[in-house]
C-alpha cells in the first residue's frame, strides 16, 4: 500500500508542478488535486476493472487509448485483425462475451475472404432450430467406473504459480457455476482449485502434489488427492505444445514461499520440471502407469496430454495399448502454437506439430487401429469462439479446452509479461499489489459468461448447418477458398466474344 501511495503522490506532485509552472493558475490546483485524489481513492476500492484498481490514475491512459485505438492502429500500429497471438478483434470478442454484453460487430467482416486460404462453414438454406441446452460429452471407457459428463468447453491446464491465487479461484468458481471442468496444470492440486468446480488434476513430470522428497511419484499422496469428490479426471502430461520436450518452467520471481511449499521445492528459485517422467520411460511403462492411476483413483477417467512430435512413437503407443488391452479414457492433443507463461523461443517457434494436423493424425490413427470408440479426444489449441469449437470437432475432437480464452475472460490484455511477475491485471503474477486488482467475485462471473455465451454461439453455428447434434459435425461442413476459386472461370472465361457480340 505504501508503494501505491508513493506512486500516486509522485503523479500528483508532477501534475501540480506542471500546472503551476506552465499555466501559472494556482487556483486550478484547488480543483485538480481533490478530483485526482477522489478518482484514485474510488478506483482503489472498486472491483470491476483490474487495471484501474492497480493503477487508479494512470490506468485511464489505457482507456483513452481504447477510445482512439482505431485511428492509432490504422495509421501507426496494427489493424484489428493483426495482433499476435490473438488479434484485437478476437480479444474483444472474449471480453464482450465475458461481460455478457452485445458481441455483434458492425459493417461486415474485416477479413479478405477472396483468398485461397479462406475457410468457412457451409450453411444450410434450411437451418435447424437452435438448441438452448449447452452440449455435454461422457468420458470414461470400459475400465472406468466413475464416468464423467463433461462440458464441450472447459478450462485448459494453467498452474497455480504461473497464475495468481485470485485467478485460480475465479476460474474454479466460474467453472462451478457453469458446470464445466478446470484443469489444474502441472503445478499441483491446491486449495484454490477446490472452490466447488469440477477438477481435472494434471500430473506432470515434476509430480507436484504427489511427489516424494527426491522428486519421484508418490502413490499414497496421489491416492489421497485423486479420491477427492471434485477431482473428476486425471491427466498425465507428456508434453505441452508451447515447449514440447522441454518440461515446465516457473521463474524464480514467481516461486514464492507458498508455492514452494505446495510443490515441495526451494522457494525463490527457478523451477524446471524434467523433460521426461521417472515413473515410466517407454510406451509399455506409460500404459502400465495409466492402469496404476486408474486403480489408485478408484477407477476415475485417466488420460494423457501431448504435442505430437515423432508420429511413429504415437503409433507405437497405440499398439502397446492394444497389446495390453488397456486404454486411456481420453487423449488431450495440444498444438505447437499453444500458449505458456515461460518457454525458450526456440521451443515455442520450432518444435512440435501444429494443432490441426496433429488432431487429424491422432483421430485417423485411432480410427485405423479400430480403437477410436474407446477413447475421447480433447482438442486444446487456440479455442476462443464457437467457430473454433466446431472446427476442432470437425478435425476429430470430442471436447475442447481453452486456456488463453479464459485468461482473456479474467481480464488478460495480452501484455506479454507472463514470465516477469509483472502482469498488470493480476492474472499471471504473485505480486500481492497487482493480484488484488483481480476481484474473484467479479471475474468468476465473467468466466461463467464467457463459457455460456461461447457454447451458445457454437449452438447457433451448428443450427446454421442444418444439423441438430455435434456428433454429426465433420469436415464436410467446412469449405476452403481453393474449392471455389475456379468458379470465376465459369462466369469469366478467356473468350468473351459470344457475350459481347
SEROGU-108154 format. One line per 5 residues: number of its first residue (from 1); for each residue x, y, z of N, C-alpha, C. Coordinates in steps of 0.1 Angstrom, whole numbers, m for minus. Layout:
% residues N
NUM) X:Y:Z:X:Y:Z:X:Y:Z; ...
//
This chain:
% residues 501
1) 8:m12:0:0:0:0:9:13:0; 20:12:8:29:24:8:35:26:m6; 37:16:m13:42:17:m27:32:24:m36; 19:21:m34:9:28:m42:8:42:m39; 9:46:m26:8:60:m22:20:68:m27
6) 31:61:m28:43:68:m33:41:71:m48; 36:61:m55:33:63:m69:23:74:m71; 12:74:m64:1:84:m66:7:98:m62; 14:98:m51:20:111:m46:29:117:m57; 37:108:m63:46:113:m73:39:119:m85
11) 28:112:m89:20:117:m100:14:130:m97; 8:132:m85:2:144:m81:12:155:m80; 24:152:m75:35:163:m75:38:167:m89; 40:158:m98:44:162:m112:33:170:m118; 20:166:m117:9:173:m122:8:187:m117
16) 10:188:m103:9:201:m97:20:210:m102; 32:205:m103:43:213:m108:41:218:m122; 36:209:m131:34:213:m145:23:223:m146; 12:222:m139:1:232:m139:6:245:m135; 13:245:m124:18:258:m118:28:264:m127
21) 38:257:m132:49:262:m140:44:268:m153; 36:260:m160:32:264:m174:20:273:m174; 11:271:m165:m2:279:m166:m2:290:m156; 6:289:m146:5:299:m135:m9:301:m130; m16:290:m130:m30:291:m125:m31:283:m112
26) m26:288:m102:m26:281:m89:m40:277:m84; m50:285:m88:m64:282:m83:m69:268:m89; m63:264:m100:m67:251:m106:m64:240:m97; m53:242:m89:m49:231:m80:m60:228:m70; m68:238:m66:m78:236:m57:m89:226:m63
31) m90:226:m76:m99:217:m83:m93:204:m87; m81:205:m92:m74:194:m98:m70:183:m87; m64:188:m77:m59:178:m67:m70:170:m60; m81:177:m55:m92:168:m49:m98:159:m59; m99:163:m72:m105:154:m82:m96:141:m84
36) m83:144:m85:m74:132:m87:m74:123:m75; m74:129:m63:m75:121:m51:m87:113:m50; m99:119:m53:m111:112:m53:m111:100:m63; m107:103:m75:m106:93:m85:m97:81:m80; m85:85:m75:m76:75:m70:m82:66:m59
41) m88:73:m50:m94:65:m38:m105:56:m43; m114:62:m52:m125:53:m57:m120:41:m64; m110:43:m73:m106:32:m81:m98:21:m73; m92:26:m62:m85:17:m53:m95:6:m47; m107:10:m45:m117:1:m39:m127:m5:m48
46) m129:1:m60:m138:m5:m69:m134:m19:m74; m143:m28:m78:m140:m42:m81:m142:m46:m95; m145:m37:m104:m149:m41:m117:m137:m41:m127; m127:m32:m125:m117:m30:m135:m103:m32:m129; m96:m43:m133:m83:m47:m126:m73:m36:m129
51) m72:m31:m141:m62:m21:m144:m63:m8:m135; m76:m3:m134:m78:9:m126:m76:6:m111; m79:m6:m107:m77:m10:m93:m62:m10:m89; m54:m15:m98:m40:m15:m96:m33:m2:m99; m38:6:m109:m32:19:m113:m44:29:m114
56) m48:34:m102:m61:42:m101:m61:54:m110; m50:60:m113:m50:73:m120:m44:71:m134; m32:66:m135:m25:64:m148:m32:53:m156; m40:45:m150:m47:34:m157:m57:39:m168; m61:52:m166:m70:58:m176:m63:60:m189
61) m50:60:m189:m43:62:m202:m47:50:m212; m49:38:m206:m53:27:m214:m67:29:m220; m76:34:m212:m89:36:m217:m90:47:m227; m81:57:m225:m80:68:m236:m75:62:m249; m65:53:m248:m61:46:m259:m71:38:m266
66) m80:31:m258:m91:23:m263:m100:32:m272; m102:44:m268:m111:53:m275:m106:57:m288; m93:59:m289:m87:64:m302:m79:53:m309; m80:41:m303:m72:30:m309:m75:28:m324; m87:28:m329:m89:25:m343:m80:34:m352
71) m80:48:m348:m72:57:m356:m57:54:m355; m53:52:m342:m39:50:m340:m34:37:m346; m42:27:m345:m38:14:m351:m38:15:m366; m48:22:m372:m49:22:m386:m37:29:m393; m31:39:m386:m20:47:m392:m7:44:m386
76) m6:39:m374:7:38:m367:11:24:m362; 1:16:m358:5:4:m351:0:m9:m358; m12:m13:m356:m17:m25:m362:m32:m24:m365; m36:m33:m374:m50:m34:m377:m57:m43:m366; m70:m42:m366:m77:m50:m356:m76:m65:m358
81) m71:m69:m370:m70:m83:m373:m56:m88:m373; m46:m79:m368:m32:m83:m370:m25:m87:m357; m31:m85:m345:m24:m88:m333:m20:m102:m331; m9:m105:m324:m4:m119:m322:m2:m121:m307; m4:m133:m302:m10:m144:m310:m25:m144:m312
86) m32:m134:m306:m46:m132:m308:m48:m117:m312; m56:m116:m323:m59:m102:m328:m68:m94:m318; m68:m81:m320:m77:m73:m312:m91:m77:m313; m96:m80:m325:m110:m85:m327:m113:m97:m319; m103:m107:m319:m105:m119:m311:m106:m116:m296
91) m97:m108:m292:m97:m105:m277:m110:m97:m274; m114:m88:m282:m126:m81:m279:m139:m90:m279; m139:m100:m287:m150:m110:m287:m151:m116:m273; m139:m121:m268:m139:m127:m255:m144:m117:m244; m138:m105:m244:m142:m95:m234:m157:m93:m234
96) m162:m91:m246:m177:m88:m246:m185:m100:m241; m181:m112:m245:m189:m123:m241:m187:m126:m226; m175:m123:m221:m173:m124:m206:m181:m114:m198; m183:m102:m204:m190:m92:m197:m205:m94:m199; m209:m104:m208:m223:m106:m211:m230:m94:m218
101) m222:m88:m227:m228:m77:m234:m228:m80:m249; m234:m72:m257:m235:m74:m272:m221:m77:m278; m220:m88:m284:m207:m92:m291:m208:m91:m306; m219:m85:m311:m220:m83:m325:m210:m73:m331; m207:m74:m343:m198:m65:m350:m205:m57:m361
106) m201:m44:m363:m208:m36:m373:m201:m37:m387; m208:m34:m397:m203:m31:m410:m196:m42:m418; m198:m54:m413:m192:m65:m421:m179:m70:m417; m174:m80:m423:m161:m86:m419:m149:m77:m423; m139:m78:m415:m126:m70:m418:m116:m80:m425
111) m120:m92:m427:m111:m102:m434:m113:m101:m449; m102:m105:m456:m103:m106:m470:m107:m120:m474; m119:m122:m477:m124:m136:m479:m121:m141:m493; m116:m132:m502:m113:m137:m516:m99:m142:m517; m96:m151:m508:m83:m157:m508:m84:m172:m508
116) m74:m179:m513:m74:m194:m514:m74:m200:m500; m68:m192:m490:m68:m198:m476:m80:m195:m468; m90:m189:m474:m103:m187:m467:m109:m200:m463; m115:m200:m451:m122:m212:m447:m135:m208:m440; m145:m215:m443:m158:m211:m437:m167:m223:m436
121) m179:m221:m430:m189:m231:m428:m199:m231:m439; m203:m243:m443:m213:m244:m453:m227:m244:m446; m233:m233:m447:m246:m232:m440:m257:m238:m449; m268:m241:m442:m279:m247:m449:m290:m237:m452; m297:m239:m464:m308:m229:m466:m320:m233:m458
126) m319:m244:m451:m329:m249:m441:m323:m251:m427; m319:m240:m420:m313:m241:m407:m322:m248:m397; m315:m255:m388:m322:m262:m377:m325:m252:m366; m334:m256:m357:m337:m248:m345:m325:m248:m336; m322:m237:m330:m310:m235:m321:m313:m242:m308
131) m305:m251:m304:m306:m258:m291:m303:m249:m280; m311:m248:m269:m308:m239:m258:m300:m246:m247; m299:m260:m248:m291:m267:m238:m276:m267:m242; m267:m265:m233:m253:m265:m236:m248:m279:m237; m241:m282:m247:m237:m297:m250:m227:m302:m240
136) m229:m315:m238:m220:m323:m228:m216:m336:m235; m205:m342:m230:m200:m354:m235:m195:m363:m224; m199:m376:m225:m195:m386:m215:m180:m390:m217; m172:m391:m207:m158:m395:m207:m157:m407:m198; m151:m418:m203:m149:m430:m195:m152:m443:m203
141) m142:m451:m204:m143:m463:m212:m147:m475:m203; m145:m487:m208:m150:m499:m202:m144:m501:m188; m131:m497:m186:m124:m499:m174:m126:m488:m164; m134:m478:m167:m137:m466:m159:m151:m468:m152; m151:m468:m139:m163:m469:m131:m169:m456:m127
146) m162:m445:m128:m167:m432:m124:m167:m423:m136; m175:m426:m146:m176:m418:m158:m179:m403:m155; m175:m395:m164:m177:m380:m161:m184:m374:m173; m195:m366:m170:m203:m360:m180:m197:m346:m182; m188:m344:m191:m180:m332:m193:m187:m322:m202
151) m185:m309:m200:m190:m299:m209:m182:m300:m222; m187:m294:m233:m180:m294:m245:m168:m284:m245; m168:m274:m236:m158:m264:m235:m154:m264:m220; m140:m264:m218:m135:m264:m204:m122:m256:m203; m118:m254:m191:m106:m246:m188:m93:m255:m190
156) m84:m251:m199:m72:m259:m201:m62:m257:m190; m51:m265:m190:m42:m266:m179:m34:m253:m178; m36:m247:m166:m28:m235:m162:m25:m236:m147; m13:m236:m143:m9:m239:m129:m10:m227:m120; m13:m230:m107:m11:m220:m96:4:m218:m95
161) 8:m206:m96:23:m203:m97:25:m195:m109; 21:m201:m120:20:m194:m133:9:m183:m132; m2:m187:m127:m13:m178:m124:m14:m175:m109; m20:m164:m106:m22:m160:m92:m33:m168:m85; m33:m167:m72:m43:m175:m65:m57:m169:m67
166) m58:m156:m69:m71:m150:m73:m76:m154:m86; m67:m156:m96:m71:m161:m109:m75:m175:m108; m68:m183:m101:m72:m197:m100:m86:m198:m93; m88:m191:m82:m101:m191:m75:m112:m187:m84; m110:m176:m92:m120:m171:m101:m124:m181:m112
171) m113:m187:m117:m116:m198:m127:m124:m209:m122; m120:m214:m110:m127:m225:m104:m142:m222:m100; m144:m210:m95:m157:m206:m91:m166:m204:m104; m160:m199:m114:m167:m198:m127:m171:m212:m132; m161:m221:m131:m164:m235:m136:m175:m241:m128
176) m175:m238:m115:m186:m244:m106:m199:m239:m110; m201:m226:m113:m214:m220:m117:m218:m226:m131; m208:m227:m140:m212:m232:m153:m211:m247:m155; m207:m254:m145:m207:m269:m145:m198:m274:m157; m185:m269:m157:m175:m274:m166:m162:m276:m158
181) m153:m283:m163:m141:m286:m155:m130:m276:m157; m121:m277:m147:m110:m268:m145:m97:m276:m144; m88:m276:m154:m76:m284:m154:m66:m276:m145; m60:m283:m136:m51:m277:m126:m37:m273:m132; m33:m278:m143:m20:m276:m148:m10:m285:m139
186) 2:m285:m143:12:m294:m137:16:m289:m123; 12:m277:m119:17:m271:m107:11:m278:m94; 1:m287:m96:m5:m294:m85:m19:m290:m81; m25:m298:m74:m39:m295:m69:m38:m288:m56; m43:m275:m55:m42:m267:m44:m56:m263:m38
191) m55:m256:m27:m68:m252:m21:m76:m242:m30; m69:m235:m39:m75:m226:m47:m83:m233:m59; m79:m245:m61:m87:m253:m71:m99:m259:m65; m101:m259:m52:m112:m265:m45:m122:m256:m41; m127:m248:m50:m137:m238:m48:m151:m242:m52
196) m152:m255:m55:m165:m261:m58:m166:m266:m73; m157:m261:m81:m157:m265:m95:m151:m279:m98; m156:m286:m108:m150:m299:m112:m136:m297:m116; m127:m306:m113:m113:m305:m115:m108:m317:m123; m99:m314:m133:m91:m324:m139:m77:m322:m134
201) m72:m331:m126:m59:m330:m120:m48:m335:m129; m39:m325:m133:m28:m329:m142:m16:m333:m135; m10:m344:m139:2:m349:m133:14:m347:m143; 23:m338:m139:34:m336:m148:46:m343:m144; 57:m340:m151:70:m347:m148:76:m344:m134
206) 71:m333:m128:76:m329:m115:68:m335:m104; 56:m341:m107:47:m348:m98:44:m339:m86; 42:m326:m89:38:m317:m78:25:m321:m72; 25:m322:m59:13:m326:m52:12:m341:m49; 20:m349:m56:21:m363:m53:36:m367:m56
211) 44:m361:m48:59:m361:m51:66:m366:m38; 76:m374:m40:85:m378:m29:95:m367:m28; 103:m367:m16:113:m357:m15:124:m357:m26; 125:m368:m32:135:m370:m43:129:m365:m56; 116:m362:m57:110:m358:m69:104:m368:m77
216) 102:m380:m72:95:m391:m79:80:m392:m75; 73:m401:m82:59:m402:m80:56:m409:m66; 47:m403:m59:43:m408:m46:28:m414:m47; 27:m427:m47:14:m433:m49:4:m430:m38; 8:m429:m26:m1:m427:m15:m6:m412:m15
221) 2:m403:m18:m2:m389:m19:m12:m388:m31; m9:m394:m42:m18:m394:m53:m32:m400:m50; m32:m411:m43:m44:m418:m40:m53:m409:m31; m47:m402:m21:m54:m394:m12:m61:m382:m20; m54:m375:m28:m60:m364:m35:m69:m368:m47
226) m65:m378:m54:m73:m382:m65:m87:m387:m62; m89:m391:m49:m102:m395:m45:m111:m384:m39; m106:m372:m40:m115:m361:m36:m127:m360:m45; m139:m357:m40:m151:m357:m49:m150:m347:m61; m143:m336:m59:m143:m326:m70:m133:m330:m81
231) m124:m339:m78:m115:m344:m88:m122:m354:m97; m125:m350:m109:m133:m359:m118:m125:m367:m128; m113:m361:m132:m104:m369:m142:m90:m366:m138; m81:m374:m143:m67:m373:m141:m60:m373:m154; m51:m363:m157:m44:m362:m169:m29:m363:m167
236) m22:m372:m174:m8:m373:m174:m2:m364:m185; 6:m354:m180:12:m345:m190:25:m351:m196; 25:m355:m209:37:m359:m215:45:m348:m221; 37:m339:m228:44:m327:m233:33:m316:m235; 38:m304:m237:30:m292:m239:33:m285:m252
241) 23:m281:m259:25:m275:m272:35:m264:m273; 35:m255:m263:44:m244:m264:59:m247:m262; 62:m258:m255:75:m262:m252:77:m278:m251; 73:m285:m262:73:m300:m261:88:m304:m260; 90:m314:m251:103:m320:m249:111:m312:m240
246) 106:m301:m234:114:m292:m225:110:m293:m211; 98:m295:m207:94:m295:m193:89:m281:m189; 82:m280:m178:77:m268:m173:87:m259:m167; 84:m245:m167:93:m235:m162:85:m226:m153; 89:m225:m140:84:m215:m131:95:m205:m127
251) 95:m193:m132:105:m183:m129:107:m181:m114; 119:m178:m110:122:m176:m96:113:m165:m90; 110:m154:m98:102:m143:m93:88:m147:m89; 84:m158:m94:70:m163:m91:70:m174:m81; 82:m180:m78:82:m191:m69:83:m186:m54
256) 71:m183:m49:70:m178:m35:72:m189:m25; 72:m185:m12:73:m195:m1:60:m204:m2; 49:m198:m5:36:m206:m5:37:m216:m16; 41:m212:m28:41:m221:m40:52:m232:m38; 63:m228:m32:74:m238:m30:69:m249:m20
261) 62:m245:m10:56:m254:0:47:m264:m7; 38:m259:m16:28:m267:m23:36:m277:m32; 46:m272:m39:53:m281:m49:64:m289:m43; 68:m286:m30:79:m294:m24:92:m291:m30; 95:m277:m32:107:m273:m38:113:m261:m30
266) 125:m256:m33:131:m245:m27:124:m232:m32; 121:m223:m23:115:m210:m28:125:m201:m35; 120:m192:m43:128:m181:m49:138:m187:m58; 136:m198:m64:145:m204:m74:137:m208:m86; 143:m207:m98:136:m211:m110:134:m227:m110
271) 121:m231:m111:118:m245:m111:116:m250:m125; 124:m260:m128:123:m267:m141:117:m281:m139; 106:m284:m145:101:m297:m145:109:m305:m155; 113:m317:m152:121:m325:m161:114:m327:m174; 122:m329:m185:115:m331:m198:107:m344:m198
276) 112:m354:m191:105:m367:m191:101:m372:m177; 93:m382:m177:88:m388:m164:98:m398:m159; 98:m400:m146:106:m411:m140:98:m423:m136; 84:m421:m136:76:m433:m133:75:m443:m145; 79:m438:m157:79:m447:m168:89:m441:m178
281) 94:m449:m187:104:m445:m197:101:m449:m211; 90:m457:m213:86:m461:m227:71:m463:m228; 66:m467:m239:52:m469:m242:46:m479:m232; 53:m490:m230:47:m500:m221:46:m495:m207; 56:m487:m203:55:m482:m189:44:m472:m188
286) 42:m464:m198:31:m454:m198:17:m461:m196; 15:m472:m204:3:m479:m203:1:m485:m189; 11:m490:m184:11:m496:m170:8:m485:m160; 13:m473:m162:11:m462:m153:m4:m457:m154; m9:m458:m166:m24:m454:m167:m32:m464:m159
291) m29:m477:m160:m36:m487:m152:m34:m485:m137; m22:m481:m133:m20:m479:m119:m28:m467:m113; m28:m456:m121:m35:m444:m117:m50:m447:m116; m55:m455:m126:m69:m458:m126:m73:m466:m113; m65:m475:m109:m67:m483:m97:m66:m474:m84
296) m56:m466:m84:m54:m457:m72:m66:m447:m70; m71:m442:m81:m82:m432:m81:m96:m438:m80; m96:m451:m78:m109:m458:m77:m116:m457:m90; m109:m459:m101:m114:m461:m115:m121:m448:m120; m114:m437:m118:m118:m424:m125:m112:m424:m138
301) m117:m415:m147:m112:m414:m161:m97:m409:m160; m88:m417:m167:m74:m414:m168:m70:m411:m183; m63:m401:m185:m58:m398:m199:m45:m392:m199; m40:m388:m211:m27:m381:m211:m28:m370:m222; m19:m360:m220:m18:m349:m229:m5:m349:m236
306) m5:m345:m249:8:m345:m256:7:m336:m268; 18:m331:m272:20:m324:m285:27:m335:m294; 22:m337:m306:27:m348:m314:41:m343:m320; 51:m351:m318:64:m349:m324:67:m359:m335; 72:m371:m330:75:m382:m339:62:m390:m340
311) 56:m390:m352:43:m398:m353:45:m413:m350; 56:m418:m354:58:m433:m351:57:m436:m337; 62:m427:m328:61:m430:m314:46:m431:m309; 38:m422:m314:24:m423:m310:18:m436:m316; 21:m440:m328:16:m452:m333:20:m464:m325
316) 33:m464:m321:38:m475:m312:30:m475:m299; 27:m464:m293:20:m463:m281:6:m469:m282; 0:m466:m293:m14:m472:m296:m13:m487:m297; m3:m492:m304:m1:m506:m305:1:m513:m291; 8:m506:m283:11:m511:m269:m3:m511:m261
321) m11:m502:m263:m24:m502:m257:m32:m514:m261; m32:m517:m273:m39:m529:m279:m33:m542:m273; m20:m543:m273:m14:m555:m267:m17:m557:m253; m17:m546:m245:m20:m547:m230:m35:m547:m228; m43:m544:m238:m58:m542:m236:m61:m532:m225
326) m53:m521:m225:m55:m511:m215:m55:m497:m223; m65:m490:m222:m67:m478:m230:m69:m466:m221; m64:m454:m224:m67:m442:m217:m82:m438:m220; m88:m431:m211:m102:m427:m213:m102:m415:m222; m91:m407:m223:m91:m396:m232:m76:m393:m235
331) m74:m386:m246:m61:m381:m251:m63:m366:m254; m56:m358:m247:m56:m343:m250:m45:m340:m260; m49:m334:m271:m40:m331:m282:m37:m316:m281; m25:m312:m279:m20:m298:m279:m13:m295:m292; m13:m283:m296:m6:m279:m308:7:m271:m305
336) 16:m271:m315:29:m263:m313:26:m248:m311; 15:m243:m315:12:m229:m313:5:m226:m299; 6:m236:m290:0:m235:m277:7:m224:m269; m1:m219:m258:4:m208:m250:12:m214:m238; 19:m205:m232:27:m208:m219:31:m195:m212
341) 34:m196:m200:38:m184:m192:53:m182:m195; 61:m192:m198:75:m191:m200:80:m203:m208; 88:m200:m218:94:m210:m226:105:m204:m235; 116:m212:m238:126:m207:m247:120:m205:m261; 124:m194:m268:118:m191:m281:120:m202:m291
346) 132:m209:m290:134:m220:m299:124:m231:m298; 119:m234:m286:109:m244:m284:95:m239:m289; 92:m226:m285:79:m220:m289:77:m219:m304; 88:m216:m311:87:m214:m326:91:m225:m334; 98:m235:m329:104:m245:m338:103:m260:m334
351) 94:m263:m324:93:m277:m320:79:m281:m320; 76:m293:m325:62:m299:m324:54:m297:m336; 43:m305:m337:34:m304:m348:22:m294:m345; 18:m286:m354:7:m277:m352:m6:m284:m348; m15:m277:m343:m27:m283:m337:m36:m291:m348
356) m38:m284:m359:m47:m290:m369:m42:m304:m374; m30:m304:m380:m25:m317:m385:m24:m327:m373; m20:m323:m361:m19:m332:m350:m32:m339:m347; m43:m331:m346:m56:m336:m343:m61:m345:m354; m58:m342:m366:m62:m351:m377:m54:m364:m376
361) m42:m363:m373:m33:m375:m372:m38:m384:m361; m40:m379:m349:m44:m387:m338:m58:m394:m341; m67:m386:m346:m80:m392:m349:m79:m403:m359; m72:m400:m370:m71:m410:m380:m63:m423:m376; m53:m421:m367:m46:m433:m362:m55:m442:m354
366) m63:m435:m345:m72:m443:m336:m82:m450:m345; m87:m444:m355:m97:m450:m364:m91:m462:m371; m79:m460:m377:m73:m470:m384:m70:m483:m376; m68:m481:m363:m65:m492:m354:m77:m497:m347; m89:m492:m351:m102:m497:m346:m103:m495:m330
371) m97:m484:m325:m98:m481:m311:m104:m467:m308; m109:m461:m319:m114:m447:m317:m126:m447:m307; m134:m456:m307:m146:m456:m299:m143:m458:m284; m131:m462:m281:m127:m464:m267:m121:m452:m261; m118:m442:m269:m110:m430:m264:m116:m417:m268
376) m118:m408:m259:m122:m394:m262:m110:m386:m266; m112:m377:m275:m101:m368:m279:m105:m354:m275; m96:m348:m267:m98:m334:m263:m88:m325:m270; m94:m315:m277:m86:m306:m285:m82:m293:m277; m70:m290:m277:m65:m278:m269:m56:m270:m278
381) m61:m260:m286:m53:m252:m294:m60:m240:m299; m58:m228:m292:m64:m215:m296:m79:m216:m297; m86:m222:m288:m101:m223:m288:m106:m211:m281; m112:m202:m288:m118:m190:m281:m132:m186:m286; m137:m193:m296:m150:m190:m302:m158:m202:m306
386) m171:m200:m309:m179:m211:m313:m174:m217:m326; m169:m209:m335:m163:m214:m347:m151:m223:m345; m142:m219:m336:m130:m227:m333:m134:m240:m327; m145:m240:m319:m150:m253:m313:m155:m262:m324; m163:m257:m334:m168:m266:m345:m157:m271:m353
391) m147:m262:m355:m136:m266:m364:m128:m277:m357; m126:m276:m344:m118:m287:m337:m126:m300:m338; m139:m299:m336:m148:m311:m337:m147:m318:m350; m147:m309:m361:m147:m314:m374:m134:m322:m377; m123:m318:m370:m110:m324:m373:m108:m336:m364
396) m117:m339:m355:m116:m352:m347:m118:m350:m332; m119:m338:m327:m120:m337:m312:m135:m340:m308; m136:m345:m295:m149:m347:m289:m152:m336:m279; m141:m330:m273:m142:m320:m263:m132:m310:m266; m134:m297:m261:m124:m287:m263:m120:m281:m250
401) m107:m277:m249:m101:m270:m238:m96:m256:m243; m98:m246:m234:m93:m233:m238:m85:m227:m226; m73:m222:m228:m65:m216:m218:m66:m201:m219; m60:m196:m231:m60:m181:m232:m73:m175:m234; m83:m182:m239:m97:m177:m239:m102:m173:m225
406) m100:m182:m216:m104:m180:m202:m95:m170:m195; m82:m168:m199:m74:m158:m194:m80:m144:m198; m84:m143:m211:m90:m130:m215:m102:m127:m207; m110:m138:m204:m122:m135:m196:m119:m130:m182; m107:m133:m177:m103:m128:m164:m98:m114:m165
411) m96:m109:m177:m91:m95:m179:m77:m94:m185; m71:m105:m189:m58:m105:m195:m59:m96:m207; m48:m87:m209:m48:m78:m220:m37:m82:m230; m32:m94:m229:m21:m98:m238:m9:m89:m237; m5:m85:m224:6:m76:m222:20:m83:m225
416) 19:m97:m226:31:m105:m228:42:m103:m217; 37:m103:m204:46:m102:m193:44:m114:m184; 39:m124:m189:36:m136:m180:48:m141:m172; 60:m140:m178:71:m146:m172:79:m136:m163; 74:m124:m162:81:m114:m154:76:m111:m140
421) 64:m117:m137:58:m114:m124:52:m100:m124; 50:m94:m135:45:m80:m135:33:m79:m144; 25:m89:m144:12:m89:m151:3:m77:m146; 0:m67:m154:m7:m56:m149:m22:m58:m144; m27:m70:m149:m41:m73:m145:m42:m82:m133
426) m31:m87:m128:m32:m95:m116:m34:m110:m119; m34:m114:m132:m37:m127:m136:m25:m136:m135; m14:m133:m141:m2:m141:m142:9:m135:m133; 7:m134:m120:17:m128:m111:15:m133:m97; 25:m132:m89:24:m135:m75:26:m122:m67
431) 27:m110:m73:28:m98:m66:14:m94:m60; 14:m93:m47:2:m91:m40:m5:m78:m44; 3:m67:m46:m3:m55:m50:m10:m56:m63; m4:m63:m73:m11:m65:m86:m22:m75:m85; m20:m85:m77:m30:m95:m76:m44:m90:m71
436) m43:m80:m62:m56:m75:m56:m65:m69:m66; m59:m65:m78:m68:m59:m88:m77:m69:m94; m75:m81:m93:m84:m92:m98:m93:m96:m87; m106:m91:m88:m116:m94:m78:m123:m107:m82; m122:m117:m73:m127:m130:m76:m142:m131:m79
441) m150:m124:m72:m164:m124:m74:m168:m119:m87; m162:m108:m92:m165:m102:m105:m159:m111:m116; m147:m115:m115:m141:m123:m126:m146:m137:m127; m151:m143:m117:m157:m156:m118:m170:m156:m126; m177:m145:m125:m189:m143:m133:m186:m141:m148
446) m174:m135:m150:m170:m133:m164:m166:m147:m170; m159:m155:m162:m155:m168:m167:m168:m176:m170; m178:m175:m162:m190:m182:m164:m197:m178:m177; m198:m164:m179:m205:m159:m190:m198:m162:m203; m184:m161:m203:m177:m165:m215:m180:m179:m219
451) m180:m188:m210:m182:m202:m213:m196:m204:m219; m206:m198:m212:m220:m200:m216:m222:m193:m230; m218:m181:m232:m220:m174:m245:m213:m180:m256; m201:m186:m254:m193:m192:m265:m200:m205:m269; m205:m213:m260:m212:m225:m263:m225:m222:m270
456) m232:m211:m266:m244:m207:m273:m241:m203:m287; m230:m197:m290:m225:m193:m303:m223:m206:m311; m217:m216:m305:m215:m229:m311:m228:m236:m315; m238:m235:m306:m251:m240:m309:m257:m233:m321; m255:m220:m322:m261:m212:m333:m254:m216:m347
461) m241:m218:m346:m234:m223:m358:m238:m236:m363; m240:m245:m353:m245:m259:m356:m258:m258:m363; m267:m250:m357:m281:m249:m363:m280:m243:m378; m270:m234:m380:m269:m228:m393:m265:m239:m404; m259:m249:m399:m255:m260:m409:m267:m269:m412
466) m278:m268:m404:m289:m277:m406:m288:m289:m397; m278:m290:m389:m276:m302:m380:m282:m299:m366; m285:m310:m359:m290:m308:m346:m281:m314:m335; m271:m321:m339:m262:m327:m329:m247:m325:m333; m239:m323:m323:m225:m321:m325:m218:m334:m329
471) m225:m345:m327:m220:m358:m332:m219:m359:m347; m227:m350:m353:m228:m350:m368:m218:m341:m375; m210:m334:m366:m201:m324:m372:m189:m332:m377; m185:m329:m390:m173:m334:m396:m168:m324:m406; m157:m327:m412:m151:m317:m421:m159:m314:m433
476) m169:m321:m436:m178:m318:m447:m186:m305:m446; m187:m300:m433:m195:m288:m432:m186:m276:m434; m173:m278:m437:m164:m266:m440:m161:m266:m454; m158:m253:m459:m154:m251:m472:m140:m243:m472; m132:m245:m482:m120:m237:m483:m120:m229:m496
481) m112:m218:m496:m112:m209:m507:m108:m215:m520; m99:m225:m520:m94:m231:m532:m105:m240:m538; m115:m243:m530:m126:m252:m536:m135:m244:m546; m136:m231:m544:m145:m224:m553:m138:m213:m560; m124:m212:m559:m117:m202:m567:m119:m204:m582
486) m120:m216:m586:m121:m219:m601:m135:m215:m606; m144:m211:m598:m158:m208:m602:m158:m195:m611; m148:m186:m608:m148:m174:m616:m146:m177:m631; m139:m188:m634:m137:m191:m648:m150:m195:m655; m160:m200:m647:m172:m203:m653:m180:m191:m658
491) m178:m180:m651:m185:m168:m654:m177:m158:m662; m164:m159:m661:m155:m150:m669:m145:m158:m677; m149:m166:m687:m140:m174:m695:m130:m165:m703; m119:m171:m708:m110:m163:m715:m116:m157:m728; m125:m164:m735:m130:m160:m747:m144:m154:m744
496) m146:m141:m744:m159:m135:m741:m166:m130:m753; m162:m135:m766:m168:m129:m778:m183:m131:m779; m187:m143:m775:m202:m146:m776:m210:m137:m767; m204:m132:m756:m211:m124:m747:m212:m109:m751; m202:m105:m760:m201:m91:m764:m207:m88:m778
501) m209:m99:m786:m214:m97:m799:m229:m93:m799
//
